[in-house]
């Protein structure tokens, strides 16, 4: 059956919903419930949830589940540009709904945590729980530094995506293993660099839930200082994913053996 843009967008929304829902839930458990979850466990949960999202959406839509990936593929892999905006809208919608569902599930836990720690939403202190949904820089991490981190780790992710999905690469994994490698890459980047920025690596994963926090009581404080949330986790990943194409198609694939 011929694929339709509607089916592809639903697939992107569902895949994004799935991985963001699981990821946010793991952070909510760590922050608000008192459950002991180590940082490496958190990174692995996010990485494997990305693999699940790619598995679910991959056959119908390609499993981008990330605007940075969609934009990079449009730049380098001839992905139809008329599909870019619908894909991104679907991805952001899926992430927003994931944040909403997560909040409904953990609302009492989050409210109890805020009450116990005298956290007031809409203030700087409210970022303690806004951080369950969206990413923020680590202590003493400046805007430019954070931007470069998101640029770099998304560049690494996109480079791996190019490698594992290129049929001209004879060492590329087969049988759905590409999705697992992509998820492992997210987990590794999270382990190595996550404390600096929260490893968004995906504008939809961050903007959808951040949009939810704006209307769920945290207000504009959830944007972070210097409008961090509208700059770093959006443009850092997009530019990093585009630059990955320069490395792969200009510096690596020209040296592939000729078939």
C-alpha positions in Angstrom: 0.0 0.0 0.0 1.2 3.5 -0.8 2.4 5.4 2.2 0.6 8.7 2.9 1.9 11.8 4.6 -0.8 11.4 7.2 0.3 7.9 8.1 3.9 9.0 8.2 3.1 11.9 10.5 1.1 9.7 12.8 4.0 7.3 12.9 6.4 10.1 13.7 4.1 11.4 16.5 3.7 7.9 18.0 7.4 7.1 17.9 8.3 10.4 19.5 5.5 10.1 22.1 6.8 6.7 23.1 10.4 7.6 23.7 9.7 11.0 25.3 7.0 9.4 27.6 9.4 6.8 28.9 12.3 9.3 29.2 10.3 11.9 31.1 8.9 9.2 33.4 12.4 8.0 34.3 13.4 11.6 35.2 10.2 12.1 37.3 11.1 9.0 39.2 14.6 10.2 39.8 13.6 13.8 40.8 10.3 13.6 42.6 9.7 10.1 43.9 12.8 9.5 45.8 13.6 6.3 43.9 17.4 5.8 43.5 18.2 6.0 39.8 21.8 6.5 38.8 22.7 8.8 36.0 24.0 6.0 33.8 20.7 4.2 34.3 18.9 7.3 33.3 21.0 7.7 30.1 20.4 4.1 29.2 16.6 4.5 29.6 16.6 7.5 27.3 18.8 5.7 24.8 16.8 2.5 24.7 13.5 4.5 24.6 14.8 6.2 21.4 15.5 2.7 19.9 11.9 1.7 20.7 10.6 4.9 19.0 12.7 4.3 15.9 11.6 0.6 15.8 7.9 1.6 16.1 8.0 4.4 13.5 10.8 3.2 11.2 8.9 1.1 8.7 6.2 3.7 7.9 8.0 7.1 8.3 11.7 6.2 8.5 11.7 6.8 12.3 13.2 10.2 12.4 11.5 11.2 15.6 13.7 14.3 15.7 13.4 17.5 13.7 17.2 17.8 13.5 17.3 14.4 11.8 14.5 15.4 9.4 16.2 18.6 8.5 19.6 17.0 8.0 18.1 14.3 5.8 16.4 17.0 3.7 19.7 18.7 3.3 21.8 15.6 2.5 19.6 12.6 1.6 17.0 14.2 -0.6 14.2 13.7 1.9 11.2 15.5 0.4 11.2 19.1 1.6 7.5 19.4 1.5 7.4 16.7 4.3 9.8 18.5 6.6 7.2 20.9 8.3 4.6 18.2 8.7 7.1 15.8 10.2 8.4 18.4 12.7 4.9 19.3 13.7 4.1 15.7 14.3 7.2 15.2 16.4 6.6 18.2 18.5 3.0 17.2 19.0 4.0 13.7 20.1 6.5 15.1 22.6 3.9 17.6 23.9 1.4 14.8 24.5 4.0 12.7 26.1 4.7 15.5 28.6 1.0 15.9 29.3 0.5 12.2 29.9 3.6 12.0 32.1 2.3 14.9 34.2 -1.1 13.2 34.6 0.6 10.1 35.8 3.0 11.8 38.2 1.0 14.9 39.1 0.5 13.9 42.8 4.1 12.9 43.2 5.4 16.1 41.6 3.0 18.3 43.7 4.0 16.5 46.9 7.7 17.0 46.1 7.2 20.7 45.4 5.2 21.1 48.6 7.8 19.3 50.7 10.7 21.3 49.3 8.8 24.7 49.1 9.2 24.9 45.3 7.0 27.5 43.6 6.3 27.2 40.0 6.9 30.2 37.9 10.0 31.1 39.8 13.7 30.2 39.4 13.2 27.6 42.1 10.5 26.0 40.0 13.1 24.8 37.5 13.7 22.0 39.9 10.5 20.3 38.6 10.4 21.9 35.2 13.6 20.0 34.6 11.6 16.8 34.7 10.2 17.7 31.3 12.8 20.0 29.6 16.5 20.4 29.7 18.6 23.0 31.4 22.3 23.7 31.6 24.4 22.4 34.4 25.9 24.6 37.0 28.4 27.1 35.7 27.7 26.0 32.1 27.3 29.1 29.9 25.0 29.6 26.9 27.8 29.3 24.3 29.3 26.3 26.0 25.9 24.6 26.2 25.2 25.4 22.6 28.5 23.8 21.5 27.7 20.7 23.6 24.3 20.2 21.9 25.9 20.9 18.5 28.6 18.3 19.1 26.6 15.4 20.5 23.9 15.8 17.9 26.6 15.9 15.2 27.8 12.5 16.6 24.3 11.1 16.7 23.6 12.2 13.1 26.9 10.9 11.9 26.1 7.5 13.3 22.6 7.6 11.7 24.2 8.3 8.3 26.7 5.4 8.8 24.2 2.8 10.0 21.5 3.6 7.4 23.8 3.9 4.3 23.3 0.9 2.0 26.7 1.7 0.4 28.3 1.1 3.8 29.0 -2.7 3.8 29.6 -2.7 7.6 26.2 -1.1 8.4 24.1 -3.3 10.7 21.0 -5.1 9.3 17.8 -6.5 10.6 16.7 -3.5 12.7 20.0 -3.3 14.6 20.5 0.2 13.3 17.8 1.4 15.7 19.6 -0.2 18.6 22.9 1.4 17.6 21.2 4.8 17.4 19.8 4.4 20.9 23.1 3.3 22.2 24.7 6.4 20.7 22.1 8.6 22.5 22.9 6.8 25.8 26.7 7.1 25.4 26.4 10.8 24.6 24.1 11.2 27.6 26.7 9.5 29.9 29.6 11.5 28.5 28.0 15.0 28.2 24.6 14.8 29.8 25.4 16.7 33.0 26.4 19.7 31.0 23.0 20.3 29.1 20.7 17.3 29.8 21.5 16.0 26.3 18.4 17.2 24.5 19.8 16.2 21.1 16.4 16.7 19.7 14.4 20.0 19.3 11.0 18.2 19.6 12.0 16.2 22.7 12.8 19.5 24.4 10.4 22.0 22.9 7.2 19.9 23.1 7.5 19.3 26.9 8.8 22.8 27.5 5.7 24.2 25.7 3.7 22.0 28.2 5.5 23.6 31.2 4.7 27.0 29.9 1.0 26.4 30.2 1.1 24.1 33.2 2.1 26.6 35.8 5.8 27.0 35.3 5.4 30.0 33.0 8.1 31.8 31.1 10.6 30.9 33.8 10.7 27.5 32.1 12.5 29.1 29.2 15.6 29.5 31.3 17.9 32.4 31.6 18.6 34.3 28.3 15.9 32.3 26.6 18.0 29.2 26.9 15.2 26.8 25.9 14.5 28.7 22.7 18.1 28.7 21.6 20.4 25.8 22.8 18.2 22.7 22.5 16.7 23.8 19.2 19.4 25.3 17.1 22.3 23.5 18.6 21.0 20.0 17.5 19.8 21.3 14.1 23.1 22.8 13.2 25.0 19.8 14.6 22.9 17.4 12.5 23.5 19.4 9.3 27.2 19.6 9.9 27.4 15.8 10.4 26.5 15.6 6.7 29.6 17.6 5.8 31.8 15.1 7.7 30.1 12.0 6.3 29.5 13.0 2.7 32.6 15.1 2.1 35.2 13.4 4.3 34.1 9.7 4.7 32.0 8.4 1.8 34.4 9.6 -0.9 36.8 7.0 0.4 34.4 4.1 0.4 35.6 1.2 -1.9 34.0 1.4 -5.3 31.5 -1.4 -5.9 
